[in-house]
Amino acid sequence: MIDVLRKEFPDYPLPEKQIGEIVYKGGSLLPTGRYSHARAEKELGIVFTPWEKSIVEMAHKLIELGIVSKN
């Protein structure tokens, strides 16, 4: 994700490495199988937004709201 953000926001200070470990107690964060949203797209007509676009839009909104600054 950081590579996507770094490309879109080159003037913002972004971390170079992860500090510490992220622990999720709700189960595995890693997919344990293969998943497809093809059926939802076909049967429900849903158009999913690529995660890259979602993360960039979220960052733009955080900047717009003043939650994130360049400092």
Secondary structure, DSSP 8 states (H G I E B T S, - for coil): -HHHHHHH-TTS---SS--S----TTS-SS-SS----HHHHHHH------HHHHHHHHHHHHHHTTSS---
